[in-house]
Amino acid sequence: MQTSPDKIKEQKFTGPKGLTLLFLTWFYTGKARRAPGTFGSLATLPLILLLSFSGIHLYALVALIIALTVIAVIVTQKVQVEYGIHDPQWIVVDEVIGMLITWSFVQSIEWYKLLLVTLAFRFFDILKFWPASFFDRDPHGYGTILDDVVSGLYAGIFTYGILTFFNA
């Protein structure tokens, strides 16, 4: 009996399992074959909708972002040390945090604003303007996460500026 290529690829995966994998891959979106960061970013949109519909206050959103960031740094550091890896593509919880930061500047679920939030975050996340590039090179868990925090801040400021300029 032959093993399918997907099964072989899955068997070669040496990384965390269970809730750790679920969290770091943001419900397995980080395991997408192509553009896992983009899939992780898009997978944040249901959370954003949920937060918006729940009427989350900015202070509660900031507290959530801080809590997610601290947990992500700790879990990422543990996994990177345990498996001898640095910032693997399948870790996308940092994209979730970056998207939440970007959205916190807008807190709207109008489709064009969500599109701008997503595109702006992906732009700044891919280009990694300093100090995001500094954190991106850091081998620790905080480096893996904080580059997206910085990119989220840049994208949030950019998004807020664009929407303010166009009075949208």
C-alpha positions as CSV (number, residue, x, y, z in Angstrom):
1,M,0.0,0.0,0.0
2,Q,1.5,3.3,-1.1
3,T,1.5,6.5,1.1
4,S,0.1,9.6,-0.6
5,P,2.5,12.6,-1.0
6,D,0.3,14.5,1.5
7,K,0.8,11.8,4.1
8,I,4.6,11.7,3.5
9,K,4.7,15.5,3.8
10,E,2.7,15.3,7.0
11,Q,4.9,12.6,8.4
12,K,8.0,14.8,7.8
13,F,6.6,17.7,9.8
14,T,8.5,17.9,13.0
15,G,6.8,20.4,15.1
16,P,4.3,20.8,17.9
17,K,0.9,19.0,18.1
18,G,-2.4,19.6,19.6
19,L,-3.5,23.0,21.0
20,T,0.0,24.5,20.5
21,L,-0.2,23.7,16.7
22,L,-3.8,24.9,16.6
23,F,-2.8,28.2,18.2
24,L,0.4,28.9,16.3
25,T,-1.1,28.0,12.9
26,W,-4.3,29.9,13.8
27,F,-6.6,26.9,13.3
28,Y,-4.2,25.3,10.7
29,T,-4.3,28.2,8.2
30,G,-0.5,28.4,8.6
31,K,-0.2,25.0,7.0
32,A,-1.4,26.3,3.7
33,R,0.9,25.3,0.9
34,R,1.3,28.8,-0.5
35,A,1.2,32.1,1.2
36,P,0.5,30.9,4.8
37,G,0.9,34.5,6.1
38,T,-1.8,35.7,3.8
39,F,-4.1,32.8,4.8
40,G,-3.4,33.6,8.5
41,S,-4.3,37.2,7.9
42,L,-7.5,36.4,6.1
43,A,-8.4,33.9,8.9
44,T,-8.3,36.8,11.3
45,L,-11.3,38.4,9.6
46,P,-13.9,36.1,11.3
47,L,-12.4,37.1,14.7
48,I,-12.5,40.8,13.7
49,L,-16.2,40.3,12.8
50,L,-16.9,38.6,16.1
51,L,-15.2,41.3,18.1
52,S,-17.0,44.0,16.2
53,F,-20.4,42.4,16.7
54,S,-19.7,41.9,20.3
55,G,-19.1,45.7,20.6
56,I,-15.6,45.3,22.0
57,H,-14.2,48.5,23.6
58,L,-10.8,49.8,22.4
59,Y,-9.3,49.1,25.9
60,A,-10.6,45.5,25.8
61,L,-9.2,45.1,22.3
62,V,-5.8,46.4,23.4
63,A,-5.9,44.0,26.4
64,L,-6.7,41.1,24.1
65,I,-3.9,42.1,21.7
66,I,-1.4,42.3,24.6
67,A,-2.5,39.0,26.1
68,L,-2.3,37.3,22.7
69,T,1.1,38.8,22.1
70,V,2.5,37.6,25.5
71,I,1.1,34.1,25.0
72,A,2.4,33.9,21.4
73,V,5.9,35.0,22.4
74,I,6.1,32.4,25.2
75,V,4.7,29.6,23.1
76,T,6.7,30.5,20.0
77,Q,10.0,30.7,22.1
78,K,9.3,27.3,23.6
79,V,8.6,25.7,20.2
80,Q,11.5,27.4,18.4
81,V,13.9,26.1,21.1
82,E,12.4,22.7,21.3
83,Y,12.5,22.1,17.5
84,G,15.5,24.2,16.6
85,I,13.7,26.4,14.2
86,H,13.4,30.2,13.7
87,D,10.2,31.8,12.5
88,P,8.8,29.0,10.3
89,Q,6.2,30.1,7.8
90,W,3.5,27.9,9.5
91,I,3.5,30.1,12.6
92,V,0.9,32.7,11.7
93,V,-0.5,33.8,15.0
94,D,1.8,36.8,14.6
95,E,-0.2,37.8,11.5
96,V,-3.4,37.5,13.6
97,I,-1.9,39.9,16.1
98,G,-0.7,42.3,13.4
99,M,-4.1,42.3,11.8
100,L,-5.8,43.0,15.1
101,I,-3.4,45.9,15.7
102,T,-4.1,47.3,12.2
103,W,-7.9,46.9,12.7
104,S,-7.7,48.6,16.1
105,F,-7.0,51.9,14.3
106,V,-10.2,51.6,12.3
107,Q,-12.6,49.4,14.2
108,S,-15.0,49.2,11.3
109,I,-16.2,46.2,9.4
110,E,-17.2,48.0,6.3
111,W,-15.9,45.8,3.4
112,Y,-13.5,48.4,1.9
113,K,-12.0,49.2,5.3
114,L,-11.4,45.5,6.0
115,L,-9.9,45.2,2.6
116,L,-7.6,48.2,3.3
117,V,-6.7,46.8,6.7
118,T,-5.7,43.5,5.1
119,L,-3.8,44.9,2.2
120,A,-2.0,47.5,4.3
121,F,-1.0,44.9,6.9
122,R,0.2,42.4,4.2
123,F,2.2,45.2,2.5
124,F,4.0,46.3,5.7
125,D,4.4,42.7,6.9
126,I,6.1,41.7,3.6
127,L,8.4,44.8,3.3
128,K,9.3,44.9,7.0
129,F,10.3,48.5,7.5
130,W,12.7,49.0,10.4
131,P,12.4,48.1,13.3
132,A,10.3,45.2,12.0
133,S,13.3,44.0,10.0
134,F,15.4,44.1,13.2
135,F,12.9,41.9,15.1
136,D,12.5,39.6,12.1
137,R,16.2,38.7,12.3
138,D,16.0,38.0,16.1
139,P,16.1,34.3,16.8
140,H,13.9,34.5,19.9
141,G,10.1,34.1,20.2
142,Y,9.7,37.8,20.7
143,G,11.5,38.5,17.4
144,T,9.1,36.2,15.5
145,I,6.1,38.0,17.0
146,L,7.2,41.6,17.3
147,D,8.0,42.1,13.6
148,D,4.3,41.7,13.0
149,V,3.4,43.9,15.9
150,V,5.5,46.7,14.3
151,S,4.1,46.0,10.9
152,G,0.6,46.2,12.4
153,L,1.4,49.5,13.9
154,Y,2.7,50.9,10.6
155,A,-0.3,49.5,8.7
156,G,-2.7,50.9,11.3
157,I,-1.3,54.4,11.1
158,F,-1.3,54.2,7.3
159,T,-4.8,52.9,7.2
160,Y,-6.1,55.5,9.6
161,G,-4.3,58.2,7.6
162,I,-5.7,57.1,4.3
163,L,-9.3,56.9,5.7
164,T,-8.9,60.2,7.4
165,F,-7.5,61.9,4.3
166,F,-10.3,60.6,2.1
167,N,-12.9,61.2,4.9
168,A,-14.0,57.6,4.7
